[in-house]
């Protein structure tokens, strides 16, 4: 028996802060039962059920009782996909990460700086996320803003794992002849796969764009259908690895035959607590880029170090 604070459950492992000791991580299958009577927990299961309640010990091995406002529900501990304390204090509902990397070659005299950051806020019915990233080239005293991305996204859960989604975004990609793109989108999504080491969701909808090319030509309003798929694979045993694959497709309703694709793969390996090294390949495709004759396909790999809070 260990007494202390339950920090979280993430797809197969529980992180626990014992009294007068450092945090420990234990596989769920090794727990006889678990209890948490002082806080309300947000619990997602592999069967796509969502509970808000206290945790009470169960007399049956490898099970726990979730005490909600309306019932006491006995569930298998191994069937808990994600769990964390639902904090009443607003500041405790925030989480995020920030990363930075730099590459320099003496032969070319070029330096490349990349960064990425995200901030997430979770309430009972909504998830809000702000993410940003950029790639810059430095040569002598010149700075080229090669690629920039900023997105603000809000998901509202209205039925189990179904959610309405709204987002606004800013994009810049000089390789594709894009000086800037503003996006506003609405859609619907679903967390359709939740397992002990896999987390997958998708969303579809409509976006409205306003583009400006590197030749200062504005596009006016452009409408697109979009679809996005995100796959997250975790390994919380040694080594601690987090793999995130995201791919988005856009089909234009305004410009005949235009098709776009944005995607990235993020592989993070925890080197010590809350600090990761990351390798992130990315890809961008535009069948009809804003500047005629520009490249249609852009890709690259960025390397960095990130901190999670």
N, C-alpha and C positions, 0 to 999 in steps of 0.2 A: 504494500500500500504506500502510495506517495501523495503527499499533501502539498498543494501550491496553487498556481494559476494556470488555467487552460488558455493557451495563446491562440491556437488555431488548429484546424484539420485541413490538410491539403492533399486530396487525392491519394490516400493510402497511408499517410503518416500524421501523427499528432505531435505538435510542439507544446511542451509543458515547461513551466517555470517553477521548479520546486522551491520551497522555503529554504533559504540559506544555502543555495546551490545554483550552478549555472543551468541554462536551458538544456533540456534533453529532448530528443526526438525518438519516437517509438512507433513501430509498425502497428496499425490498427488490429491486425489479426492476433497480436500478442496481448491485447487488453482483455481482461476478464469482464470489467465494466468500467464506467466512468461517471462522475457526478459533478455538477456545477449548479449550485442552488442560489448563488449570489448575483448572477447576471442572466439576461435573456440572450440566447444564442440564435443566430440565423443559420439554419441547417438545410443544405441541399443534398438529396440522395441520388443514387444511380438510377432510381426509378422515376426521376424528374419530379419528386415531391419536394415541397418547400415548407419548412416549419419555423416558427418563432416561439421559443419556449425555454424553460429550465430543464436541466438534465438531472435525472434521478437514477440511482443504481437499480439494475434489474437482477433478480435472483437467478435468471438463466444466463449461463456463460456466454460471453461475446455479444451481449445485448445491452441496450440502455433504454430508459423510459424518457420520452420527451413530453414534458408537461406544458401544454399550450393553454390558451384561455378557455377552450371548449372541451379538451379531452386529454387523456394520458395515452400516448402512443408508444408501444414497444417496437424498437427497430434494431436490426443487426448493425453492430458498430462498423463492420467492414463495408456496409452499404452507404455510409456517409461519404459523400464526395468532397464537399467543401463545408466548413463550419468555422464561424468566428463570432466573437461577442458583438451583439448589436448595441453599440455604445449610445447612451443618451447624450453624451457630450459631443457636440458637432465636430470639434477639432479631431476627435479620435476616429471619425469615420473617413478620414483622408488617408490615402496611401499613394505611393508613387516611386519613381526611379529617375535617375539622371546619369547620363554617360557622356564620355568625351574621348576622342582619339586624335592622333596626329601622325602623319607620315611625311618624311623628308628624304629626298635623294640629292646628293651633292652634285652628281653628274648633270642633272637637269636644272638644278637650282629651284625646283618647285617644292612647295610644302602644301600638304592637304590637311585641312582641319575638318573634323566631323563631330557632331554632337546629336544627342537625342534626349528627350525628357518626356515624362507623362505624369499626370496627377489625376487620381481617381477619387470620387466621392460616392459613397453608397448609403442609401436610405432604405426604408422598408419596401418601397415600390419602384424606386428609380436607381439607375446607375449613370453617373455623369463622369465624362473623361475628357481631359485636355491633353493633347499630345503634340509635340513639335520636334522637328529634326532639320538638319542642314548639312551641306557639304560645301566647303569653300577652298579655293586655290589661292595660295600666296606666292607671289613672284616679285622679288625686290621689295618695293613699297606698295605694290598693287594687290588688291583683294578682289577676287571674282566670286560672286555669289552664284555658284553653279547650280545648286539644287536646294530648295526650301519647302517645307511642308508644315502646316499648322491645321489642326482639326479640333473642333469642340463637338462632342457627341453626347446625346442624352437618350437613354433607353428607359421606357416605362413598361413595367411588367403588369399585364392585365389578366393573364390566365396562365397559371403554372409557369412554364418556360417560354411562353409567347410574349413578345414585347413590341411596342411601337417605337420607332427610332426616328430621330431628327438630328441633323448635323449641319454645320457650316464649316467650310475649309478654304484654305489658301494654298496654292501650289506654284512653284517656279522650277523650270527645267530648261536651262540654256541649250543643252544637247538636242532637245526636240524643238527648239525655236520658240519656247514659251517664256515670256517675260513674267506673266502672272495669270493665274486663273482663280476666280472666286466661285465657290460652289455652295449651293443650298439644297438639302435633300430631305425627303420624307420617305418612310417605308415601314416594313414589318419584318420581324425576325423571330428566330427560334433557337434555343439551346437544345439541339436534337441528340447530342451524344455526350453523356457524362459518365465517365468510368473512373476507376481508381488512379489511372495514370494518363487519361486522355480527356480533353475538354474541347468540344467543337460547337460552333454556332454559325448561322448564316443569316443574311438579311437581303431583301430585295426592295426596290422602290424606284422613285423618280428623282432626278437632280436637274437643277437649272444652273448653267454656267455663264460666266462673262469672262472672255479671254482677251489678252493683249499679247501680240507677238513681239519678238525681239526687234522687229522693224516698225514698232509702234502702230500696228494696225489692230483696231478693236473689232471684235466679232459680233457684238450685240448679244442678245439672249439666245442661248443654245440649250435644248432640252435633251436629256438622255435617260434611258432605262439603265439601272445598275443592279448588279448582284455581287455579293461579297461572301467569302467563306474564310473562316479562321479556325485553325487547328492548333491546339496547345498540347504538347506532350511533356510530362514531368518525370523526372527520376530524382526522388529525394533520398535514395540510398547513396552511398559513395560510389562514383562521384555525383555531386548534386548538379544536375543538368536540366535546363529549361529550354525547350524547342518551340518556337512559335512560327507558324506558316500562315501568311495572309495573302489572298489573291482577290482582286476586284476587277470586274469587267464592266464596260460602259458601251452601250449601243445608242448611237445618235438618232433621235427622231427629227432633227432639224437638218442635218447634213447627210445626204444619202450615202450609204456605204462606209461611214466612219465608225471605226471600232477602236476602243482603247483598253489597255490593261495596265494595272498597277499592282505590284506585288513585292513582298520581301520575306526573307527567311532569317529569323534571329535565333542564334544558338548561344546560350549563356551558361557559363560554368563557374560555380561559386568557388573562389580561391580561399576565402575565409569569410566569416560571418558578415552578411549584407553587402559584400563586395564581389563582383563578377568580372570575368573577362568575356568579351563578346565578339562574335564573328557574324556579320550580317550582309549576305548577298541581297541585292535588290534588282528589280527589272521594271522597265516602263516601255510601253509600246503605244504608238498612235499611227493608225493607217493613213490619216490625213493631218499631219502636223501643221501648226499655225503658219509656218513659213515654208513655202514650196521649195523643195530641194533639201530640207533639213533631214537629219537622220530620223528614221521611224522607230528605231529601237535603241534603248539606253539601258546599260547594266553596269554593275560594279560590286565591289566587296569592301565593306568598311570594318575596321577593327577598333575596339575601344575597351575602356574600363568603366563599369557602372556601379552606382551605389543605390540600394533599395531601402526605402524608409516606409 
